[in-house]
Structure formats: structure tokens, C-alpha cells
Amino acid sequence: MIQIPARELPLEARSALRRYQREVDAEPDFARRVETAAAKFRQRNRPSNVVFGGVRSTLTAMCAGAKRCMYCEDSAADEVEHHRPKNLYPEHVFVWQNYLYACGPCNGPKKNQYAVFVADGSIVDVTRGYHQPVSPPVAGEPLLLHPRVENPLDYMMLDIQGDTFLFVPAADPQSREFERAKYTIELLRLNGRDHLPVARREAYGSYRARLVEYIHRRDAGANASALNLLIDALRRLQHPTVWSEMRRQHDLIPELTHLFASAPEALNW
Ligand SMILES: [Zn+2]
């Protein structure tokens, strides 16, 4: 998971979302707001709705590679996902900053699960069970990392050295940062789907091969536009976290130390 570049919505879509949100907020109590949030989102999140057409095309432009999911970077993103679930936070159902573009295998199991750090620092799972009353969740800071507002790689790292290609929390085990990384990895099953580390390992090989090709072509005298095409192709590969981590960890992995010494400019790609 890498940080997603910021992008603004077209003006008309922005004002329409604010208008949609006001309709939900105007309901007289929390249970009604939850109900209206679900109904209105279902009604408007359709291809025929031009506002959501704008939402989806802007989210698509923010995704890595060929419209890859903002969580797993592996499957195609096709679901407008709420970071704060709409059944817990109806006041965020039409808030642009709350939207991510995700794939079904990430969004499905995540569902309406959410947890927060409450005032005394302990963790409270605020997910509402089927038979629980529809009341507002206890206030607190979210555990789930938000790749549009923070860099997930400040909290976790990819184990390339050990060749597992699993995510591991980067911070001290007693810290909030550790808990946030752990919660995110587990909730989104970033390590729990066997094909994901396999795909990350394959991406590592693809990035390495592209970098080797670049070095060969550069040393053979290729011109700048030919080299830029190679760089652009590398940047479009899937699993951009792998490339980000190859750059960050290059001092620790001998073959990368060697490659980046030959092409230090690649540290900025
Ligand atoms: Zn996904």
C-alpha cells in the first residue's frame, strides 16, 4: 500500500456531493441518517449518475497502473469504498476524502468493520453486529490506515530481504503505529491471500528486469526519449509498493545496492 496522490474532483461533482451529504445530515436522528445514507448511496452510485461518473474517473486517475485497487494493488478497482463505513459514519457517506477505489476481494471482507483508539488509548472495535441497536460509535481515532491522507509505508514495510514479500509493521510493538499497521494488514488480508506475496515477488522481478534493461540501453547510448519511455513503462507496472520498497531498502539488498549504484537516478523514479 502506497500513498495515493491527491486529486481534486471537478467542481460540479464537489458541489453535488455536498448537496447529497446535506440531505443525509438533515435527517432527525442517527438511525434515520444511517438508513438514508445507505439508500441514497445505492441510488446515486450508478453509471447513469454523472456525479459518480466524475467520482469514478477521478479515482481511476489516482490508481496505480491499470486501475489497480488502492489497498492490494493487485486486482482492478471497481468499487467506491468508504474508509469510514457509511453504516457507522453516515456524516461521511458523500465526503470525497472518505472515498477510495477498491477491488471486491478487499472491499467484501472489510465490509463495515472499523476500530478506533479511544481517549485512554485502548482499542475499541466499533463494528455493529446485526442485532445491535443503531447508535453512533464511540468517538476515537481510526486504526485503519488511510492511503489518501497518510503514507502506509511509514507504518509498515515489505519483507524483501527475507523473501516472504509479506507486510510487517515497522514500529515498536507497544506503539499505536504498530497497532494501526497490524490492524490494516489483517483487516484487508494483505498477507492472508496467498496470491498476493506471489504477485509481489513477480513484480519485484519485473521492476528489476526493467531497471537492468534501462541501464543496458542507457550505456549503449539510447537517447533521452527512448529512456523516458522505459521509465514510464516501469512506473506503470503493478504493485508500486514493491518499487517504492526496492528504492527504500536498496542499501540492505546486495543486488539492489549494485543496480542502484549503476543508476542512482532511478532512486527518484
Ligand atoms: Zn484490492
Residues whose N, C-alpha, C, O or C-beta is under 5 A from the ligand:
A	BS01	ZN	C69 Y71 C72 E73 C103 C106
